[in-house]
Amino acid sequence: MGVILLVLLLALVLGGLGFAAHVLWWIAVVVFIAWLIGFGVSRGEGAGSRRRWYGRW
């Protein structure tokens, strides 16, 4: 009985981890696309402008 509960608990933890990893991948894709858009906007501001879209880091 204890082994069955341990296996079910392990499956639940790994399933939850898989879902969280999937969500994190989608968040990473959205952030990367926003970074690409910001990079393109900063390139299109002109040669004389050295200001970046994300401020001073």
C-alpha positions in Angstrom: 0.0 0.0 0.0 2.8 2.4 0.9 4.6 1.7 -2.4 1.4 2.5 -4.4 1.0 5.8 -2.5 4.7 6.7 -3.1 4.4 6.0 -6.9 1.2 8.0 -7.1 2.8 10.9 -5.2 5.9 10.7 -7.5 3.6 10.8 -10.6 1.7 13.8 -9.2 4.9 15.7 -8.5 6.5 14.9 -11.9 3.2 15.7 -13.7 3.0 19.1 -11.9 6.7 19.8 -12.7 6.0 19.0 -16.4 3.1 21.4 -16.5 5.1 24.2 -14.8 8.0 23.7 -17.2 5.6 23.9 -20.1 4.2 27.2 -18.8 7.7 28.6 -18.2 8.7 27.8 -21.8 5.7 29.8 -23.1 6.6 32.7 -20.8 10.2 32.5 -22.1 9.0 32.6 -25.7 6.8 35.7 -25.0 9.7 37.5 -23.3 12.0 36.7 -26.2 9.6 38.0 -28.7 9.2 41.2 -26.7 13.0 41.5 -26.5 13.2 41.1 -30.3 10.6 43.8 -30.9 12.4 46.2 -28.5 15.7 45.4 -30.2 14.1 46.3 -33.6 12.5 49.5 -32.3 15.9 50.6 -30.8 17.6 50.0 -34.2 14.9 52.0 -36.0 15.4 55.2 -34.0 18.2 56.5 -36.1 22.0 56.5 -36.1 22.3 59.6 -33.9 20.1 58.3 -31.1 22.0 56.1 -28.6 19.1 55.8 -26.2 17.8 52.3 -25.6 14.2 51.3 -25.1 14.8 49.6 -21.8 16.5 52.6 -20.1 20.0 52.7 -18.6 21.2 49.4 -17.2 
